[in-house]
Amino acid sequence: MIQSRLVAGRCSVGTNLVNNIMTPKGMARLIGVAILIFCALIMIASGSYVVHPGYRGVEVTMGKVSPAFKPEGFGLKAPMITSIYPISVRQQTAEDKADCYSSDLQQIHIELRVLFRIPESSVVKLYQGYYGEPFESLVAPRVHEALKEVTALQSAEQIVKNREQIKTKALEIARKKIGTLLVVEDIVIQNIALTKELEHAIEAKMVQEQEASKSKYFQQRAQIEADTSVIQAKGEAESIRIRGQALKENPAFIDLKIVDKWDGFTPLVIGGGDNLVLPLADMERMRKANAAAPAANNSAPAPQRRNPGR
């Protein structure tokens, strides 16, 4: 009985509440509460801000810019009248193209990348004084101008050969033109394009230079070989002169050479205008040959005489 009465009482209360809400007055109260909650949420959301890592916030209150930037993190601000604009302080990379002319009036197309960043000290000044992207309004025009100044002092061939030098000088000039408002970390030249006719002309010139270098190498090689031959000939002549002088001063040197060349056979010296030294074996063969020659002559039949009387 008691539980049934409680259930019946709750149902009656709920019914009365629903009936009260469904009345015009109740609906107005509900709508008013919802509006108050919505306004409270908007006030809470507009009264706070979050600056993400790598960014700095610029505070603008009713059109007035605060001189100090907001660091990264969570913060509070005046609702509805104050806005926080994020500015990136990270290093950024932008691709660009530049058309320049060389000292010989040849058109050069340069594809490049520029690495830059905004220092913290320039965040507010950059937001106040310049409109749009920092690269388009500040970096790109000055980098183009620097490249044109550098390429105008060199020929097209030198520009292709001295790419690193072109980049270094252009980077130095661009930094001076931009100043401390932005920091240009580096300029990367990806490609230097020339006209087809100029490319063919440079290629033909390079081939000729290589052929000339090759011919010069062969000439130097031939000269070195000739000098080497002359040095060898001078060395041999000097060696002959020294040996002749040694023989002249030391006649016994010839006897020493004879002893060095002796093969163990007893030599035979035959006198004459010039002393002739022959091995004993050769002399023995010569003696036997001379002895055999008269014997052969004696053994030959004598020619028969014809009798004139017959």
C-alpha positions as CSV (number, residue, x, y, z in Angstrom):
1,M,0.0,0.0,0.0
2,I,2.8,2.4,0.9
3,Q,4.8,1.7,-2.2
4,S,1.8,2.1,-4.4
5,R,1.1,5.4,-2.7
6,L,4.7,6.6,-3.3
7,V,4.5,5.6,-7.0
8,A,1.2,7.3,-7.4
9,G,2.6,10.5,-5.7
10,R,5.7,10.6,-8.0
11,C,3.6,10.2,-11.0
12,S,1.4,13.0,-9.9
13,V,4.4,15.3,-9.3
14,G,5.9,14.5,-12.7
15,T,2.6,15.1,-14.3
16,N,2.3,18.4,-12.6
17,L,5.9,19.4,-13.6
18,V,5.3,18.5,-17.2
19,N,2.0,20.4,-17.2
20,N,3.8,23.4,-15.7
21,I,6.6,23.3,-18.4
22,M,4.1,23.0,-21.2
23,T,2.5,26.2,-20.2
24,P,3.6,29.4,-21.9
25,K,5.2,30.7,-18.7
26,G,7.1,27.4,-18.2
27,M,8.4,27.4,-21.8
28,A,9.6,31.0,-21.5
29,R,11.5,30.1,-18.3
30,L,13.1,27.1,-20.1
31,I,14.2,29.1,-23.0
32,G,15.6,31.8,-20.8
33,V,17.7,29.3,-18.8
34,A,19.0,27.8,-22.1
35,I,20.0,31.3,-23.3
36,L,21.8,32.0,-20.1
37,I,23.8,28.8,-20.3
38,F,24.6,29.5,-24.0
39,C,25.8,33.0,-23.2
40,A,27.9,31.7,-20.3
41,L,29.6,29.2,-22.5
42,I,30.3,31.9,-25.1
43,M,31.7,34.2,-22.4
44,I,34.0,31.4,-21.1
45,A,35.2,30.5,-24.6
46,S,35.8,34.1,-25.7
47,G,37.5,34.9,-22.4
48,S,40.3,32.4,-22.9
49,Y,42.8,31.5,-25.6
50,V,45.4,28.9,-26.5
51,V,48.7,29.6,-28.3
52,H,50.0,26.4,-29.9
53,P,53.7,25.4,-29.8
54,G,55.8,27.2,-32.4
55,Y,53.5,30.2,-32.5
56,R,53.3,33.6,-30.7
57,G,50.1,35.5,-30.2
58,V,49.4,39.1,-31.1
59,E,46.8,40.7,-28.8
60,V,44.4,43.1,-30.4
61,T,41.8,44.9,-28.2
62,M,39.2,47.0,-30.1
63,G,41.7,47.7,-32.9
64,K,44.6,48.4,-30.6
65,V,47.7,46.1,-30.8
66,S,49.4,45.2,-27.6
67,P,53.2,45.8,-27.8
68,A,54.0,42.5,-26.1
69,F,53.3,39.1,-27.7
70,K,51.6,36.3,-26.0
71,P,53.7,33.2,-25.4
72,E,52.5,29.7,-26.2
73,G,50.1,28.1,-23.8
74,F,46.7,28.9,-22.2
75,G,45.6,32.4,-21.1
76,L,42.7,34.7,-20.4
77,K,41.5,37.8,-22.3
78,A,38.7,40.2,-22.3
79,P,35.7,38.5,-23.8
80,M,34.2,39.7,-27.1
81,I,36.5,42.7,-27.4
82,T,40.0,41.1,-27.5
83,S,41.3,38.8,-30.2
84,I,44.6,36.8,-30.3
85,Y,46.2,36.2,-33.7
86,P,48.8,33.4,-33.9
87,I,52.1,34.1,-35.7
88,S,54.5,31.2,-36.5
89,V,58.1,31.6,-35.3
90,R,59.1,28.2,-36.8
91,Q,61.5,27.9,-39.7
92,Q,59.6,27.9,-42.9
93,T,60.5,26.8,-46.4
94,A,59.1,28.5,-49.5
95,E,59.7,27.5,-53.2
96,D,60.1,30.2,-55.7
97,K,61.4,31.0,-59.3
98,A,63.5,33.9,-60.4
99,D,64.2,35.2,-64.0
100,C,67.6,36.9,-64.3
101,Y,70.0,38.1,-67.0
102,S,73.7,37.4,-67.1
103,S,76.4,39.8,-68.1
104,D,76.3,38.6,-71.7
105,L,72.5,39.3,-71.7
106,Q,71.4,35.7,-71.6
107,Q,68.2,34.8,-69.8
108,I,68.6,32.6,-66.8
109,H,65.7,30.7,-65.0
110,I,66.5,29.9,-61.4
111,E,64.4,27.5,-59.2
112,L,65.2,28.0,-55.6
113,R,64.0,27.3,-52.0
114,V,64.3,29.9,-49.3
115,L,64.5,28.9,-45.6
116,F,63.4,31.8,-43.3
117,R,61.8,32.4,-39.9
118,I,60.3,35.3,-37.9
119,P,62.1,36.2,-34.7
120,E,60.1,36.8,-31.6
121,S,61.1,40.4,-31.4
122,S,59.5,41.0,-34.8
123,V,56.1,39.3,-34.3
124,V,54.2,42.4,-33.3
125,K,56.0,44.8,-35.7
126,L,55.5,42.4,-38.6
127,Y,51.7,42.2,-37.8
128,Q,51.4,45.9,-37.6
129,G,53.4,47.0,-40.5
130,Y,53.0,44.4,-43.2
131,Y,50.0,42.7,-44.8
132,G,49.8,39.2,-46.1
133,E,52.3,36.4,-46.0
134,P,55.8,37.5,-44.9
135,F,57.5,35.6,-47.7
136,E,55.4,37.2,-50.5
137,S,55.7,40.7,-49.1
138,L,59.2,40.8,-47.7
139,V,61.4,37.8,-48.5
140,A,60.7,37.0,-52.2
141,P,61.2,40.5,-53.7
142,R,64.5,41.0,-51.9
143,V,65.8,37.6,-52.8
144,H,64.9,38.2,-56.5
145,E,66.7,41.5,-56.4
146,A,69.8,40.0,-54.8
147,L,70.0,37.2,-57.4
148,K,69.6,39.7,-60.3
149,E,72.5,41.8,-58.9
150,V,74.8,38.8,-58.6
151,T,74.0,37.2,-62.0
152,A,74.4,40.5,-63.8
153,L,78.1,40.5,-62.9
154,Q,78.9,37.0,-64.5
155,S,78.4,35.3,-67.8
156,A,75.9,32.5,-68.2
157,E,78.7,29.9,-68.3
158,Q,80.1,31.2,-65.0
159,I,76.7,31.2,-63.4
160,V,76.3,27.5,-64.2
161,K,79.8,26.7,-63.0
162,N,79.8,28.9,-59.8
163,R,76.4,28.0,-58.4
164,E,77.6,27.9,-54.8
165,Q,79.3,31.3,-55.2
166,I,76.1,32.7,-56.7
167,K,74.1,31.4,-53.8
168,T,76.5,32.7,-51.1
169,K,76.6,36.2,-52.5
170,A,72.8,36.4,-53.1
171,L,72.2,35.2,-49.5
172,E,74.5,37.9,-48.1
173,I,72.8,40.7,-50.2
174,A,69.3,39.5,-49.3
175,R,70.1,39.5,-45.6
176,K,71.3,43.0,-45.8
177,K,68.2,44.2,-47.6
178,I,65.8,42.4,-45.2
179,G,67.6,43.5,-42.1
180,T,66.6,42.1,-38.7
181,L,62.8,42.0,-39.3
182,L,63.2,38.4,-40.7
183,V,66.0,35.9,-40.6
184,V,66.9,34.2,-43.9
185,E,68.6,31.0,-42.9
186,D,69.6,29.8,-46.4
187,I,68.9,29.9,-50.1
188,V,69.0,26.6,-51.9
189,I,69.4,26.8,-55.7
190,Q,67.7,23.7,-57.1
191,N,68.1,24.3,-60.8
192,I,69.6,26.8,-63.2
193,A,67.9,26.6,-66.7
194,L,69.4,28.1,-69.8
195,T,68.0,28.4,-73.3
196,K,68.5,25.4,-75.6
197,E,70.8,27.3,-77.9
198,L,73.0,28.5,-75.0
199,E,73.1,25.0,-73.6
200,H,74.3,23.5,-76.9
201,A,76.9,26.3,-77.2
202,I,78.3,25.7,-73.7
203,E,78.4,21.9,-74.4
204,A,80.3,22.4,-77.6
205,K,82.8,24.7,-75.8
206,M,83.3,22.1,-73.0
207,V,84.0,19.4,-75.6
208,Q,86.6,21.6,-77.3
209,E,88.2,22.3,-73.9
210,Q,88.3,18.6,-73.1
211,E,89.9,17.8,-76.5
212,A,92.5,20.6,-75.9
213,S,93.3,19.3,-72.5
214,K,93.7,15.8,-73.9
215,S,96.1,17.1,-76.6
216,K,98.0,19.0,-74.0
217,Y,98.3,15.9,-71.9
218,F,99.8,13.9,-74.8
219,Q,102.2,16.7,-75.6
220,Q,103.4,16.8,-72.0
221,R,103.7,13.1,-71.9
222,A,105.8,13.1,-75.1
223,Q,108.0,15.9,-73.7
224,I,108.5,13.9,-70.5
225,E,109.5,10.8,-72.5
226,A,111.9,12.8,-74.7
227,D,113.5,14.4,-71.6
228,T,113.8,11.0,-70.0
229,S,115.6,9.7,-73.2
230,V,118.0,12.6,-73.1
231,I,118.7,12.0,-69.5
232,Q,119.3,8.3,-70.1
233,A,121.6,9.1,-73.0
234,K,123.5,11.7,-70.9
235,G,123.8,9.1,-68.2
236,E,125.2,6.4,-70.6
237,A,127.6,8.9,-72.1
238,E,128.8,9.9,-68.7
239,S,129.2,6.2,-67.8
240,I,131.3,5.6,-70.9
241,R,133.4,8.6,-70.2
242,I,134.0,7.5,-66.6
243,R,134.9,3.9,-67.7
244,G,137.2,5.2,-70.4
245,Q,138.9,7.5,-67.9
246,A,139.2,4.6,-65.4
247,L,140.8,2.4,-68.1
248,K,143.2,5.1,-69.0
249,E,144.3,5.7,-65.5
250,N,144.3,1.9,-64.5
251,P,145.4,-0.3,-67.5
252,A,145.5,-3.3,-65.1
253,F,141.7,-3.1,-65.1
254,I,141.7,-5.0,-68.5
255,D,143.6,-7.9,-66.9
256,L,141.1,-8.0,-64.1
257,K,138.2,-8.2,-66.6
258,I,140.1,-11.1,-68.4
259,V,140.4,-13.0,-65.2
260,D,136.7,-12.4,-64.4
261,K,135.7,-13.8,-67.8
262,W,138.2,-16.8,-67.8
263,D,136.3,-20.2,-68.1
264,G,139.1,-22.4,-66.8
265,F,140.9,-23.2,-70.0
266,T,144.6,-22.3,-70.4
267,P,144.8,-19.3,-72.8
268,L,147.3,-19.1,-75.6
269,V,148.8,-15.7,-76.5
270,I,149.8,-15.2,-80.1
271,G,152.0,-12.3,-80.8
272,G,151.3,-9.9,-83.6
273,G,150.4,-6.3,-84.2
274,D,147.8,-6.7,-81.5
275,N,147.9,-9.4,-78.8
276,L,145.3,-12.0,-79.5
277,V,144.1,-14.3,-76.7
278,L,142.5,-17.5,-77.7
279,P,141.4,-20.6,-75.7
280,L,143.7,-23.6,-75.9
281,A,140.9,-25.8,-77.3
282,D,140.4,-23.5,-80.2
283,M,144.1,-23.5,-80.9
284,E,144.2,-27.3,-80.8
285,R,141.3,-27.5,-83.3
286,M,143.2,-25.0,-85.6
287,R,146.4,-27.1,-85.4
288,K,144.6,-30.3,-86.3
289,A,142.9,-28.6,-89.2
290,N,146.2,-27.3,-90.5
291,A,147.8,-30.8,-90.2
292,A,145.0,-32.5,-92.0
293,A,145.1,-30.2,-95.0
294,P,148.7,-31.2,-96.3
295,A,147.9,-34.9,-95.9
296,A,144.9,-34.5,-98.1
297,N,147.0,-32.8,-100.7
298,N,149.7,-35.5,-100.6
299,S,147.1,-38.4,-101.0
300,A,145.7,-37.0,-104.2
301,P,146.9,-38.9,-107.4
302,A,149.5,-37.1,-109.4
303,P,148.6,-36.2,-112.9
304,Q,150.0,-38.5,-115.6
305,R,152.4,-37.2,-118.2
306,R,151.8,-38.0,-121.7
307,N,154.6,-39.4,-123.7
308,P,155.3,-37.2,-126.5
309,G,157.0,-39.9,-128.3
310,R,153.9,-42.0,-128.6
